[in-house]
Amino acid sequence: MAREHYVKQLEELQGQVHTLGQTVEAALETAFRTLQDGDTTTATQLVQHDQQLDAQQHQIESRVVYLLATQQPVASDLRLLTAIVAIASELERIGDYAAGIARRTSRIATRPVPLTPTAEMAAMAQAARQVLNTSLQAFVTRDEALAHALSSEEEVVDGLARRIRGDLIAQAAEDPQRIEAMIDLLEVAHALERVADRATNIGERVIFLKTNTTEELNP
């Protein structure tokens, strides 16, 4: 009976991580939409919501600490518990990036010459969310192949980031009045790039869970 209860607790923990991931993914989508729409009201609400994501992460960590202290997990369970802590931390950081994008929405709205993200930046946001979604699927299904697929998905985000940076810098040189707003968009692009990086870190944890070996997906 004790073992069954312990297994159930592990399953609940994994469910909490997945829920946190879905919440973060939704926050990321909402953040970029506020940027596109100039929706400062929703952007402010999203920044405030970030504290709830932090609380979810802390709850997951607390439950892991409790299980480590009371259950003396075997090696495979220990890998799972450490992976859960690491993945929850990565998701919390991605939530921070979503909040950062929302903050940029409010700042851009106050600039002398506001800017909206280009179609290419929208494609980058979609690609970053795809990397995150793939990483969550890989974790839920323990799919090593999906985890490895993150490398190529992350390269798409990197390629878009390079083009966007070049375009924005060129535009800033042509129109100095837009420099501040373009800096904001450069920071959004950097945040999206970091989202993809964090998602590949999740994939590395999935591979570790499956193989007990460390592999770098984003060298």
C-alpha positions as CSV (number, residue, x, y, z in Angstrom):
1,M,0.0,0.0,0.0
2,A,2.8,2.4,0.9
3,R,4.5,1.8,-2.5
4,E,1.2,2.4,-4.4
5,H,0.8,5.7,-2.6
6,Y,4.3,6.6,-3.4
7,V,3.8,5.8,-7.1
8,K,0.6,7.9,-7.1
9,Q,2.6,10.8,-5.6
10,L,5.2,10.5,-8.4
11,E,2.4,10.5,-11.0
12,E,0.8,13.5,-9.5
13,L,4.1,15.4,-9.5
14,Q,4.6,14.7,-13.2
15,G,1.1,15.9,-13.8
16,Q,1.9,19.1,-11.9
17,V,4.9,19.7,-14.1
18,H,2.8,19.1,-17.3
19,T,0.2,21.6,-16.0
20,L,2.9,24.1,-15.3
21,G,4.2,23.6,-18.8
22,Q,0.8,24.1,-20.4
23,T,0.3,27.3,-18.3
24,V,3.7,28.7,-19.3
25,E,3.0,27.9,-23.0
26,A,-0.3,29.7,-22.8
27,A,1.4,32.7,-21.1
28,L,4.0,32.8,-23.8
29,E,1.3,32.9,-26.5
30,T,-0.7,35.6,-24.7
31,A,2.4,37.7,-24.1
32,F,3.2,37.8,-27.8
33,R,-0.4,38.5,-28.7
34,T,-0.3,41.5,-26.4
35,L,2.7,42.8,-28.2
36,Q,1.0,42.4,-31.6
37,D,-2.2,44.1,-30.4
38,G,-0.6,46.7,-28.1
39,D,-2.8,45.4,-25.4
40,T,-1.2,46.9,-22.3
41,T,-4.1,45.8,-20.0
42,T,-3.6,42.1,-20.7
43,A,0.2,42.6,-20.6
44,T,-0.1,44.0,-17.1
45,Q,-2.3,41.2,-15.9
46,L,0.2,38.7,-17.4
47,V,3.1,40.2,-15.5
48,Q,1.1,39.9,-12.3
49,H,0.2,36.3,-13.1
50,D,3.9,35.4,-13.2
51,Q,3.9,35.1,-9.4
52,Q,1.4,32.2,-9.6
53,L,3.8,30.4,-11.9
54,D,6.6,30.9,-9.3
55,A,4.3,29.5,-6.6
56,Q,3.6,26.4,-8.8
57,Q,7.3,25.8,-9.2
58,H,7.9,26.1,-5.5
59,Q,5.1,23.7,-4.7
60,I,6.7,21.1,-7.0
61,E,10.1,21.6,-5.4
62,S,8.6,21.3,-1.9
63,R,6.9,18.0,-2.9
64,V,10.1,16.6,-4.3
65,V,12.0,17.5,-1.1
66,Y,9.3,15.8,0.9
67,L,9.6,12.6,-1.1
68,L,13.3,12.6,-1.0
69,A,13.2,12.9,2.8
70,T,10.5,10.3,3.4
71,Q,10.7,7.7,0.7
72,Q,14.4,7.0,0.1
73,P,13.9,6.7,-3.7
74,V,15.8,4.1,-5.8
75,A,18.1,5.3,-8.5
76,S,15.5,5.5,-11.3
77,D,13.1,7.4,-9.1
78,L,15.9,9.7,-8.0
79,R,16.6,10.5,-11.6
80,L,12.9,11.3,-12.1
81,L,12.7,13.5,-9.0
82,T,15.8,15.5,-9.9
83,A,14.6,15.8,-13.5
84,I,11.2,17.2,-12.2
85,V,13.0,19.8,-10.2
86,A,15.2,20.8,-13.2
87,I,12.3,20.9,-15.7
88,A,10.1,22.9,-13.3
89,S,12.9,25.4,-13.0
90,E,13.3,25.7,-16.8
91,L,9.5,26.3,-17.1
92,E,9.5,28.9,-14.5
93,R,12.3,30.8,-16.3
94,I,10.3,30.5,-19.6
95,G,7.4,32.1,-17.7
96,D,9.7,34.9,-16.7
97,Y,10.5,35.4,-20.4
98,A,6.8,35.6,-21.1
99,A,6.4,38.2,-18.4
100,G,9.3,40.1,-19.9
101,I,7.7,40.2,-23.3
102,A,4.5,41.6,-21.6
103,R,6.6,44.3,-20.0
104,R,8.0,45.3,-23.3
105,T,4.4,45.7,-24.6
106,S,3.8,48.4,-22.1
107,R,7.1,50.1,-22.8
108,I,6.7,50.1,-26.6
109,A,3.3,51.7,-26.2
110,T,5.0,54.7,-24.6
111,R,7.7,55.2,-27.2
112,P,7.5,58.2,-29.5
113,V,7.3,55.9,-32.5
114,P,5.7,52.6,-31.4
115,L,6.4,49.5,-33.4
116,T,4.6,46.2,-33.9
117,P,6.4,42.9,-34.5
118,T,6.9,41.8,-38.0
119,A,5.6,38.7,-39.6
120,E,9.0,37.2,-39.3
121,M,9.0,37.8,-35.5
122,A,5.6,36.3,-35.3
123,A,7.0,33.2,-37.0
124,M,9.8,33.1,-34.5
125,A,7.3,33.3,-31.6
126,Q,5.4,30.4,-33.1
127,A,8.6,28.4,-33.6
128,A,9.7,29.0,-30.0
129,R,6.3,27.8,-28.7
130,Q,6.7,24.7,-30.9
131,V,10.0,23.9,-29.3
132,L,8.5,24.2,-25.9
133,N,5.5,22.1,-26.9
134,T,7.7,19.4,-28.3
135,S,9.8,19.3,-25.1
136,L,6.6,18.9,-23.0
137,Q,5.4,16.1,-25.2
138,A,8.8,14.4,-24.9
139,F,8.6,14.6,-21.1
140,V,5.1,13.3,-20.9
141,T,5.7,10.4,-23.3
142,R,9.4,9.8,-22.4
143,D,10.0,10.0,-26.1
144,E,13.8,10.1,-26.7
145,A,13.3,10.7,-30.5
146,L,11.1,13.8,-29.8
147,A,13.8,15.1,-27.4
148,H,16.4,14.8,-30.1
149,A,14.1,16.6,-32.6
150,L,14.4,19.6,-30.4
151,S,17.9,20.4,-31.9
152,S,16.6,21.0,-35.4
153,E,13.5,23.0,-34.1
154,E,15.8,25.2,-31.9
155,E,18.0,25.9,-35.0
156,V,14.9,27.3,-36.8
157,V,14.5,29.8,-33.9
158,D,18.1,30.7,-34.0
159,G,18.0,31.4,-37.7
160,L,15.0,33.6,-37.4
161,A,16.6,35.5,-34.5
162,R,19.7,36.2,-36.6
163,R,17.7,37.6,-39.5
164,I,15.4,39.7,-37.1
165,R,18.4,41.2,-35.3
166,G,20.0,42.2,-38.6
167,D,16.8,43.8,-39.9
168,L,16.1,45.7,-36.7
169,I,19.6,47.1,-36.5
170,A,19.4,48.2,-40.1
171,Q,16.1,49.9,-39.5
172,A,17.4,51.7,-36.4
173,A,20.3,53.1,-38.5
174,E,17.8,54.5,-41.0
175,D,15.4,56.0,-38.5
176,P,16.9,57.0,-35.1
177,Q,13.5,58.0,-33.7
178,R,12.6,54.3,-33.6
179,I,15.8,53.1,-31.9
180,E,14.2,52.7,-28.4
181,A,11.3,50.7,-29.7
182,M,13.6,48.6,-31.9
183,I,15.7,47.8,-28.8
184,D,12.6,46.6,-27.1
185,L,11.9,44.3,-30.0
186,L,15.5,43.1,-30.0
187,E,15.0,42.1,-26.4
188,V,11.8,40.3,-27.3
189,A,13.7,38.3,-29.9
190,H,16.3,37.5,-27.4
191,A,13.7,36.3,-24.9
192,L,12.2,34.0,-27.6
193,E,15.6,32.6,-28.4
194,R,16.1,31.8,-24.7
195,V,12.7,30.1,-24.6
196,A,14.0,27.6,-27.2
197,D,17.2,27.1,-25.4
198,R,15.4,26.3,-22.1
199,A,13.1,23.9,-24.0
200,T,16.1,22.0,-25.3
201,N,17.4,21.8,-21.7
202,I,14.1,20.0,-20.9
203,G,14.8,17.6,-23.8
204,E,18.2,16.8,-22.3
205,R,16.5,15.9,-19.0
206,V,14.2,13.5,-20.9
207,I,17.2,11.8,-22.5
208,F,18.8,11.5,-19.1
209,L,15.7,9.9,-17.8
210,K,15.6,7.4,-20.6
211,T,19.3,6.5,-20.9
212,N,21.0,7.7,-17.7
213,T,23.4,9.5,-19.9
214,T,24.0,13.3,-20.4
215,E,23.7,14.6,-23.9
216,E,23.9,18.3,-25.0
217,L,21.2,19.2,-27.6
218,N,22.3,22.8,-27.9
219,P,26.1,22.9,-28.1
